[in-house]
Amino acid sequence: MVERLLNGAYMPHGYCLLWEPWLITLHAVSDILTFGAYSAIPLAIWIFVTKRPNIEMKGLARLFAAFILWCGLTHLFNVITLWQPIYELQGLVKATTAAVSVATAVLIFPLIPKALAIPSPNELQLANAGLGREIAAHKRTLEELREARADLEQRVEARTKALSDATVRFRSLFEHAPVAMLMVDRTGKVQQVNAAAEQVFAGSSIEIIGRPVEELVPETLRDVHPALRDAFVRDPKARPMGAGRELFARRKNGEQFPVEIGLNPIPGADETAVIASVVDISHRRSEQQRMQFIMRELSHRSKNLLAVIQGMARQAVASSPDLPTFEKSFSERLHGLARSHELLVGKNWQGAAIGDLVTAQLAFVKRENNVETAGPEVLLTPQATQTLGLALHELATNAVKHGALRSEPGRLVVKWWIEEASLPRLHLLWEELGGSTGVQPRRNGFGYTVLERVVPASLGGSAKLSFTSEGARWELDVPLDRISNVVLAGDDDTALEGPAATRA
């Protein structure tokens, strides 16, 4: 290991970042700041433990401080390896960090019950406050005994406290409920709302409390809502509102949104008649609509895919002399189509980058070193991805079986570029060099039909296929707006016009 360190067997991590100053600075400064913070935290823990000699679980606190410190050291070594490739030492630091982390994780769980048993400051304050209340109660009881009314006063006090506690619990549940809650009296005025209701209705409690509940109802329903409210008051019982119907509410800014409402009467209430729980189901409704859209899109795309496969099958049958030839060629074309679909699925059917499409369709080529691709990253539409994928598959298959990639000297160059004009156009060039075809391919085969007719017709452009003694040459010229809406990136400022630099 020491010999590899001294002989420089590894490259600094900065090479991976292409020695970009801003990127090196970003990584170095971030790791240095992280290391500084990770070093300060253990120091603070150590000082706290030292100054509190009676604190429990000191060992765990020190172990946790060591864990944070070693985590910080990993960031320090990240900075060093930007310039010095000491990856063995960095690995040892990470291994030590892992050991300390595992030890901390193993020890912390058995100590959870012990930690939970330690009273918190809040619990101690509550205990002291309770003790103070008890002392005051005893003093009052002594005075009540002196006045011969001890039993009655104690019962009244107990009842009052029970009612008070019940009120506190009710208010706490009401205020912290995860759904919007409104307390409405018999006249339809809002008496109380919780924080969730303020968010749902986009208004403060001051704007809602004391106002008629009809202000939170869509304007088209305000006339009939009082009658519905009166009917509930006459027969108050817990039930969902508007079962079987779509319900809508209105925010303070006028926006309407779908809701689910539950009604719960308050027993024995004189003024307050009902508590209404309101759930905003806008997100759920949009998700349902999105799923319906996805199902329609899936059906549409499945039909298109079946149409493409049927066309491929018809052409393959017409150009195949026997069944084995048909099975082989049709299977290969299905695999080519599947590679295009894998790219589309990976991008949620938003499209595929042309560079990724070329790479995918050339994946079965054994001699990758003889293949050169170059061009800006253009995001193709799903239809263009399938169409151009068929063409690239036919060209790649022909190059391996009959073209330049059949023999060792042969090589392949695939270039594409965007010609800026009033109507930008994409140019793609497939050129086989250094090979020896020997035989001119048949002009009426399936591949020839795809390259000369199907692709240019589908993409609204033109294509030219020719053969030389070295291999095939195919040129495609199509309007950019027929195949793409986005240019993802270029190799440099000149990537939008003319052949770009080598991609892979």
TITOR-10350 format. One line per field, with one value per residue (C-alpha): x, y, z. Coordinates in nm, 4 decimals, padded with zeros to 6 digits, always signed. Layout:
<recs>
c1 <- (X,...)
c2 <- (Y,...)
c3 <- (Z,...)
</recs>
This chain:
<recs>
c1 <- (+00.0000,+00.2849,+00.4586,+00.1459,+00.1156,+00.4792,+00.4702,+00.1507,-00.0508,-00.3743,-00.4924,-00.6098,-00.9854,-00.9447,-00.8997,-01.2570,-01.3674,-01.1627,-00.9716,-01.2557,-01.1627,-01.5178,-01.6000,-01.2764,-01.3478,-01.7073,-01.6028,-01.3021,-01.4820,-01.7899,-01.5816,-01.3611,-01.6639,-01.8257,-01.5047,-01.4901,-01.8489,-01.7973,-01.4901,-01.6696,-01.9643,-01.7529,-01.5612,-01.8876,-02.0064,-01.6736,-01.6871,-02.0476,-01.9719,-01.6623,-01.8489,-02.1391,-01.9672,-02.2976,-02.4450,-02.5422,-02.4229,-02.0978,-01.9487,-02.2207,-02.1793,-01.8042,-01.8599,-02.1095,-01.8541,-01.5934,-01.8413,-01.9022,-01.5277,-01.4468,-01.7277,-01.5585,-01.2234,-01.3770,-01.4604,-01.1056,-00.9650,-01.2077,-01.0297,-00.6816,-00.7609,-00.8542,-00.4776,-00.3144,-00.4433,-00.4108,-00.7166,-00.5810,-00.5615,-00.8977,-01.0364,-00.8862,-01.0477,-01.3815,-01.3423,-01.2699,-01.5696,-01.7833,-01.6603,-01.7348,-02.0739,-02.1697,-02.0559,-02.2636,-02.5673,-02.5317,-02.4935,-02.7594,-03.0640,-03.0119,-02.9721,-03.3033,-03.5113,-03.2574,-03.2616,-03.6416,-03.6441,-03.4545,-03.7081,-03.7005,-03.6858,-04.0407,-04.1579,-03.9802,-04.1440,-04.4834,-04.4209,-04.3250,-04.6275,-04.8500,-04.6956,-04.7663,-05.1272,-05.1573,-05.0181,-05.2637,-05.5458,-05.4486,-05.4477,-05.7901,-05.9082,-05.7915,-05.9854,-06.2891,-06.2655,-06.2624,-06.5770,-06.7461,-06.7896,-06.4955,-06.6803,-06.8938,-06.6051,-06.3860,-06.6545,-06.7095,-06.3372,-06.2948,-06.5846,-06.4510,-06.1067,-06.2499,-06.4449,-06.1393,-05.9202,-06.1813,-06.1971,-05.8194,-05.8045,-06.0840,-05.9169,-05.5843,-05.7406,-05.9305,-05.6321,-05.3855,-05.6153,-05.4496,-05.7637,-05.9487,-06.1944,-06.4671,-06.7007,-07.0304,-07.3234,-07.6896,-07.7133,-07.4415,-07.1640,-06.8130,-06.7067,-06.3658,-06.1209,-05.7923,-05.4588,-05.5342,-05.8527,-05.6581,-05.4309,-05.7099,-05.9259,-05.6272,-05.7425,-05.6569,-05.8812,-05.9661,-06.1043,-06.3146,-06.4368,-06.7656,-06.8479,-07.1298,-07.0128,-07.1777,-06.8784,-06.6753,-06.9288,-06.9250,-07.1541,-07.3792,-07.4694,-07.5061,-07.8806,-07.9568,-07.6961,-07.8965,-08.1847,-07.9409,-07.7882,-08.1291,-08.2213,-07.9065,-07.9821,-08.3295,-08.1809,-07.8218,-07.6157,-07.2622,-07.2559,-07.0685,-07.2106,-07.3412,-07.2859,-07.2698,-07.2204,-06.9201,-06.8712,-06.6774,-06.5614,-06.4345,-06.1115,-06.1017,-05.9359,-06.2321,-06.0709,-06.3021,-06.1677,-06.3167,-06.3656,-06.4963,-06.6924,-06.7876,-07.0454,-07.0368,-07.2918,-07.1833,-07.4133,-07.5761,-07.4430,-07.6691,-07.4962,-07.2475,-07.4328,-07.1755,-06.8085,-06.7331,-06.4167,-06.3089,-06.0571,-05.9111,-05.9060,-05.7616,-05.4418,-05.6333,-05.8594,-05.5632,-05.3939,-05.7068,-05.7198,-05.3493,-05.3977,-05.6862,-05.4659,-05.1834,-05.4199,-05.5415,-05.1838,-05.0857,-05.3713,-05.2791,-04.9113,-04.9866,-05.1978,-04.9187,-04.6629,-04.8797,-04.9189,-04.5407,-04.4880,-04.7528,-04.5805,-04.2454,-04.3964,-04.5514,-04.2270,-04.0217,-04.2528,-04.2333,-03.8523,-03.7796,-03.7307,-03.8189,-03.9547,-03.6179,-03.4958,-03.8192,-03.7945,-03.4334,-03.4792,-03.8102,-03.6650,-03.3641,-03.5906,-03.8089,-03.4978,-03.4015,-03.7490,-03.7285,-03.4040,-03.5743,-03.8673,-03.6356,-03.4989,-03.8515,-03.9647,-03.6575,-03.7647,-04.1368,-04.2124,-04.0975,-03.8484,-03.4891,-03.1551,-03.0278,-02.6834,-02.8366,-03.0417,-02.7322,-02.5450,-02.8345,-02.8758,-02.4995,-02.4834,-02.4510,-02.1462,-01.8461,-01.5725,-01.6732,-01.3298,-01.4057,-01.7158,-01.7095,-02.0177,-02.0418,-02.3084,-02.5178,-02.7658,-03.1068,-03.4146,-03.6212,-03.9970,-04.1271,-04.2360,-03.9019,-03.7199,-03.9002,-03.8628,-03.4950,-03.4257,-03.5540,-03.3238,-03.0175,-03.0876,-03.1040,-02.7801,-02.5991,-02.7130,-02.6032,-02.2654,-02.1909,-02.3117,-02.2147,-02.0511,-01.7407,-01.7727,-01.7558,-01.3750,-01.1127,-00.9903,-01.3417,-01.4797,-01.8008,-01.8591,-02.1992,-02.2288,-02.5221,-02.5526,-02.8097,-02.8087,-02.9338,-03.1655,-03.5129,-03.6246,-03.3510,-03.2778,-03.1072,-02.8475,-02.7317,-02.4541,-02.3856,-02.0580,-01.8719,-01.4985,-01.2145,-01.4333,-01.4904,-01.8520,-01.7898,-02.1626,-02.4213,-02.7227,-03.0664,-03.2514,-03.5990,-03.5351,-03.7010,-03.3987,-03.3809,-03.7526,-03.7096,-03.4067,-03.5201,-03.8950,-04.0344,-03.7959,-03.7969,-04.1751,-04.2422,-04.0054,-04.0952,-03.7448,-03.5208,-03.2710,-03.0107,-02.8622,-02.5550,-02.2937,-01.9229,-01.6476,-01.5918,-01.9490,-02.2834,-02.3374,-02.6712,-02.7573,-03.0704,-03.2008,-03.5176,-03.6758,-03.5824,-03.9368,-04.0636,-03.8430,-03.7682,-03.8779,-03.5582,-03.1828,-03.0383,-02.6729,-02.3921,-02.0245,-01.9318,-02.0644,-02.0274,-02.2201,-02.5393,-02.4000,-02.1695,-02.0426,-01.9739,-01.6842,-01.6557,-01.9232,-01.7993)
c2 <- (+00.0000,+00.2401,+00.1606,+00.2481,+00.5755,+00.6687,+00.5640,+00.7583,+00.4590,+00.6584,+00.9868,+01.2725,+01.3142,+01.6483,+01.4649,+01.3370,+01.7013,+01.7982,+02.0448,+02.2931,+02.5742,+02.6486,+02.2785,+02.2110,+02.5174,+02.4061,+02.0599,+02.1819,+02.4676,+02.2526,+01.9700,+02.2109,+02.3882,+02.0523,+01.9319,+02.2531,+02.2116,+01.8410,+01.9319,+02.2045,+01.9834,+01.7145,+01.9946,+02.1430,+01.8001,+01.7388,+02.0784,+02.0194,+01.6724,+01.8038,+02.0901,+01.8667,+01.5919,+01.4479,+01.3920,+01.0346,+00.8306,+01.0224,+00.7309,+00.7439,+01.1203,+01.0827,+00.7985,+01.0147,+01.2989,+01.0588,+00.9443,+01.3062,+01.3814,+01.0804,+01.1777,+01.5183,+01.3522,+01.1770,+01.5229,+01.6425,+01.3492,+01.4321,+01.7696,+01.6101,+01.3537,+01.6350,+01.6875,+01.3879,+01.0363,+00.8897,+00.6706,+00.3914,+00.6295,+00.7700,+00.4153,+00.3489,+00.6677,+00.5629,+00.2137,+00.3650,+00.5958,+00.2944,+00.1067,+00.4035,+00.4521,+00.0861,+00.0935,+00.4060,+00.2520,-00.0722,+00.1015,+00.3669,+00.1372,-00.0445,+00.2975,+00.4325,+00.3049,+00.4516,+00.7847,+00.7893,+00.7282,+01.0517,+01.3271,+01.6133,+01.9762,+02.0206,+01.7231,+01.8612,+02.1988,+02.0323,+01.8312,+02.1464,+02.3253,+02.0323,+02.0310,+02.4005,+02.3445,+02.0642,+02.2866,+02.5586,+02.3037,+02.1795,+02.5313,+02.5892,+02.2594,+02.3614,+02.6825,+02.4968,+02.2546,+02.5482,+02.6764,+02.3314,+02.3168,+02.0892,+01.8057,+02.0267,+02.2497,+01.9503,+01.7988,+02.1311,+02.1751,+01.8221,+01.8705,+02.2038,+02.0598,+01.7695,+02.0061,+02.2261,+01.9309,+01.8095,+02.1558,+02.1714,+01.8285,+01.9200,+02.2452,+02.0681,+01.8030,+02.0689,+02.2990,+02.0263,+01.8165,+01.7368,+01.8377,+02.1674,+02.2012,+02.4642,+02.5150,+02.6648,+02.7792,+02.7347,+03.0650,+02.9589,+03.1784,+03.0393,+03.0400,+02.8763,+02.7414,+02.5532,+02.6144,+02.3605,+02.5482,+02.8723,+02.7001,+02.5265,+02.8374,+03.0724,+03.3116,+03.4020,+03.3152,+03.6861,+03.6828,+03.3687,+03.3705,+03.5544,+03.5416,+03.3325,+02.9878,+03.0526,+03.2728,+02.9505,+02.7948,+02.8519,+03.1369,+02.9031,+02.7127,+02.9969,+03.0290,+02.6626,+02.6115,+02.7719,+02.5295,+02.2355,+02.3696,+02.4095,+02.0518,+01.9254,+02.1279,+01.9699,+01.6188,+01.6460,+01.3305,+01.2512,+01.1877,+01.2803,+01.5795,+01.5354,+01.1588,+01.0518,+01.4060,+01.6189,+01.8952,+02.2178,+02.4877,+02.8402,+02.9939,+03.3536,+03.4522,+03.3145,+02.9887,+02.6858,+02.3389,+01.9890,+01.8730,+01.5973,+01.7198,+01.5401,+01.6818,+01.6116,+01.7721,+01.8839,+01.7239,+01.9652,+02.2769,+02.5803,+02.8073,+02.5798,+02.3338,+02.1419,+02.0796,+02.0395,+01.8607,+01.9653,+01.7697,+01.9304,+01.6523,+01.8636,+01.6596,+01.3320,+01.4519,+01.5633,+01.2262,+01.0458,+01.2627,+01.2026,+00.8268,+00.8449,+01.0444,+00.7913,+00.5043,+00.6829,+00.7552,+00.3937,+00.2712,+00.5154,+00.4248,+00.0537,+00.0877,+00.2819,+00.0212,-00.2607,-00.0718,-00.0350,-00.4056,-00.5033,-00.2901,-00.4464,-00.7934,-00.7237,-00.5826,-00.8671,-01.1280,-00.9579,-00.9459,-01.2880,-01.5955,-01.8455,-01.8724,-01.8982,-01.5827,-01.4044,-01.5181,-01.4008,-01.0622,-00.9917,-01.0828,-00.8550,-00.5658,-00.6221,-00.6029,-00.2769,-00.1366,-00.2534,-00.0621,+00.2570,+00.1894,+00.1318,+00.4829,+00.6282,+00.4407,+00.5676,+00.9256,+00.8682,+00.8875,+01.2488,+01.1570,+01.0385,+01.2082,+01.1341,+01.0451,+00.7860,+00.6472,+00.6038,+00.4365,+00.2014,+00.0905,+00.0273,-00.1639,-00.5036,-00.3949,-00.5909,-00.3503,-00.0283,+00.1259,+00.1393,+00.3528,+00.7323,+00.9424,+01.3193,+01.5852,+01.8002,+01.6353,+01.6846,+01.5503,+01.3565,+01.3166,+00.9619,+00.9168,+01.0399,+00.8112,+00.5038,+00.6013,+00.6991,+00.3953,+00.1647,+00.3349,+00.3151,-00.0528,-00.1336,+00.0548,-00.1073,-00.4574,-00.4032,-00.2608,-00.5676,-00.8246,-00.6704,-00.3302,-00.1705,-00.3316,-00.6789,-00.6680,-00.5285,-00.2241,-00.0913,+00.1831,+00.3807,+00.7551,+00.8882,+01.2684,+01.5013,+01.8770,+02.1541,+02.4043,+02.7395,+02.9127,+03.0602,+02.7008,+02.5033,+02.1608,+01.8514,+01.6829,+01.3280,+01.1479,+00.7736,+00.6942,+00.3616,+00.3858,+00.1427,-00.1579,-00.3607,-00.4482,-00.6345,-00.6747,-00.4008,-00.4689,-00.5279,-00.1983,-00.3352,-00.4812,-00.3758,-00.1768,+00.0145,+00.0972,+00.2232,+00.4387,+00.5815,+00.6141,+00.5498,+00.7683,+01.0807,+01.0553,+01.0177,+01.2984,+01.5369,+01.5533,+01.3878,+01.1021,+00.9664,+00.6143,+00.5230,+00.2478,+00.2661,+00.0098,+00.0945,+00.0652,+00.2436,+00.6200,+00.7595,+01.1287,+01.2540,+01.6127,+01.6949,+02.0063,+02.0285,+02.1106,+01.7807,+01.5688,+01.7769,+02.0667,+02.0901,+02.0997,+01.9605,+02.0616,+02.1116,+02.0222,+02.3890,+02.7131,+02.5767,+02.2573,+02.4029,+02.4325,+02.1865,+01.8469,+01.8547,+01.7146,+01.3456,+01.2211,+00.8681)
c3 <- (+00.0000,+00.0934,-00.2351,-00.4331,-00.2417,-00.3125,-00.6787,-00.7489,-00.8661,-00.8432,-00.9835,-00.7612,-00.7459,-00.9167,-01.2465,-01.2134,-01.1762,-01.4869,-01.2651,-01.3095,-01.0630,-00.9597,-00.9115,-00.7185,-00.5031,-00.4449,-00.3258,-00.1233,+00.0551,+00.1269,+00.2759,+00.4757,+00.6234,+00.7004,+00.8670,+01.0713,+01.1871,+01.2618,+01.4679,+01.6640,+01.7620,+01.9430,+02.1171,+02.2428,+02.3608,+02.5381,+02.7141,+02.8206,+02.9605,+03.1406,+03.3046,+03.4126,+03.6177,+03.7392,+03.3920,+03.3077,+03.0062,+02.9651,+02.7718,+02.5095,+02.4759,+02.4210,+02.1746,+01.9869,+01.9816,+01.8408,+01.5764,+01.4646,+01.4636,+01.2475,+01.0115,+00.9822,+00.9069,+00.6048,+00.4642,+00.5349,+00.3386,+00.0560,+00.0311,+00.0420,-00.2290,-00.4666,-00.5048,-00.3314,-00.4210,-00.0707,-00.1164,+00.1094,+00.4046,+00.3125,+00.3132,+00.6584,+00.7906,+00.6437,+00.7933,+01.1349,+01.0932,+01.0075,+01.3158,+01.5439,+01.3747,+01.4204,+01.7835,+01.8466,+01.6755,+01.8725,+02.2098,+02.1692,+02.1491,+02.4860,+02.6489,+02.5174,+02.8164,+03.0569,+02.8747,+02.8697,+03.2452,+03.3095,+03.3873,+03.1435,+03.2613,+03.1398,+03.3479,+03.6537,+03.5985,+03.5616,+03.8805,+04.0702,+03.9345,+04.0347,+04.3796,+04.4126,+04.3151,+04.5673,+04.8452,+04.7557,+04.7534,+05.1003,+05.2331,+05.0903,+05.2384,+05.5880,+05.5625,+05.4321,+05.7285,+05.9614,+05.7975,+05.8081,+05.4335,+05.3501,+05.1783,+04.9592,+04.8539,+04.7712,+04.5479,+04.3751,+04.3282,+04.1912,+03.9511,+03.8389,+03.7804,+03.5820,+03.3637,+03.3225,+03.2252,+02.9815,+02.8291,+02.8009,+02.6359,+02.3994,+02.2985,+02.2504,+02.0290,+01.8383,+01.7847,+01.6870,+01.4683,+01.1327,+00.9410,+00.9315,+01.2218,+01.2564,+01.5531,+01.4315,+01.6469,+01.5745,+01.3881,+01.1432,+01.2798,+01.3170,+01.6829,+01.6603,+01.4010,+01.4317,+01.2594,+00.9876,+00.8977,+00.8626,+00.6104,+00.4192,+00.3874,+00.3387,+00.6068,+00.9632,+01.2561,+01.2894,+00.9343,+00.9911,+01.3527,+01.3987,+01.0254,+00.8708,+00.7656,+00.4280,+00.3396,+00.3176,+00.0795,-00.3002,-00.4046,-00.6055,-00.2870,-00.0383,-00.0847,-00.0066,+00.2667,+00.5552,+00.4970,+00.5048,+00.8269,+00.9911,+00.8937,+01.0672,+01.3835,+01.3990,+01.3770,+01.4999,+01.4621,+01.3440,+00.9716,+00.6533,+00.4731,+00.1193,+00.0965,-00.2673,-00.3952,-00.4798,-00.2248,-00.2700,-00.0310,-00.0892,+00.0361,+00.1547,-00.1739,-00.3708,-00.4879,-00.4860,-00.4017,-00.3511,+00.0076,+00.2303,+00.5329,+00.8541,+01.0945,+01.4702,+01.7049,+02.0521,+02.3110,+02.5559,+02.3809,+02.3953,+02.1454,+01.9680,+01.7520,+01.5476,+01.4783,+01.1084,+00.9948,+00.6442,+00.4350,+00.1227,-00.1420,-00.4249,-00.4333,-00.4290,-00.7099,-00.9218,-00.8642,-00.9817,-01.2930,-01.3540,-01.3310,-01.5780,-01.8142,-01.7771,-01.8576,-02.1716,-02.2760,-02.2136,-02.4297,-02.7057,-02.7002,-02.6896,-03.0040,-03.1767,-03.0750,-03.2081,-03.5358,-03.5659,-03.4912,-03.7460,-04.0083,-03.9247,-03.9503,-04.2915,-04.4293,-04.2820,-04.4360,-04.7731,-04.7700,-04.6109,-04.8354,-04.5590,-04.2053,-04.0217,-04.1950,-04.1016,-03.7377,-03.7060,-03.8737,-03.7000,-03.3578,-03.4124,-03.5094,-03.2046,-02.9866,-03.1572,-03.0953,-02.7329,-02.6815,-02.7955,-02.5616,-02.2669,-02.3151,-02.3322,-02.0208,-01.8349,-01.9165,-01.8392,-02.2098,-02.2271,-02.5013,-02.5325,-02.6016,-02.9507,-02.8144,-02.5806,-02.8690,-03.0897,-02.8036,-02.7290,-03.0901,-03.1207,-02.7921,-02.9616,-03.1674,-03.0369,-03.1456,-02.9698,-03.0280,-03.3992,-03.3410,-03.3077,-03.2285,-03.1979,-03.1683,-02.9347,-02.7003,-02.8615,-02.6814,-02.9348,-02.9121,-02.8424,-03.2061,-03.3398,-03.0944,-03.2279,-03.5931,-03.5778,-03.3573,-03.6352,-03.8855,-03.6596,-03.5887,-03.9614,-04.0276,-03.7334,-03.8303,-04.1899,-04.0786,-03.8642,-04.1164,-04.4503,-04.3897,-04.2463,-03.9002,-04.0509,-04.0613,-03.8237,-04.0252,-04.0696,-03.8496,-03.8100,-03.7670,-03.6590,-03.6452,-03.6025,-03.5804,-03.5900,-03.8726,-03.7447,-03.9907,-03.9942,-03.9478,-03.7621,-03.9082,-03.7732,-03.9931,-03.9165,-04.1008,-04.0797,-04.2539,-04.2686,-04.3447,-04.4012,-04.4787,-04.7935,-04.8682,-05.1925,-05.2690,-05.3236,-05.0923,-05.2394,-05.2882,-05.2099,-04.8645,-04.5404,-04.4238,-04.7520,-04.7230,-04.3654,-04.4472,-04.7819,-04.7295,-04.3825,-04.1776,-04.3996,-04.4479,-04.0735,-03.9742,-04.2562,-04.4006,-04.6579,-04.6520,-04.8884,-04.8707,-05.0729,-05.0734,-05.1484,-05.1446,-04.7771,-04.6537,-04.6250,-04.6050,-04.4873,-04.4617,-04.2851,-04.2972,-04.0975,-03.9440,-03.5771,-03.4657,-03.6152,-03.3900,-03.0799,-02.8650,-02.6581,-02.7161,-02.3928,-02.4276,-02.6766,-02.6537,-02.6987,-02.8455,-03.1993,-03.1278,-03.2722,-03.6205,-03.7925,-03.6699,-03.2977,-03.1004,-03.0231,-02.7833,-02.7092)
</recs>
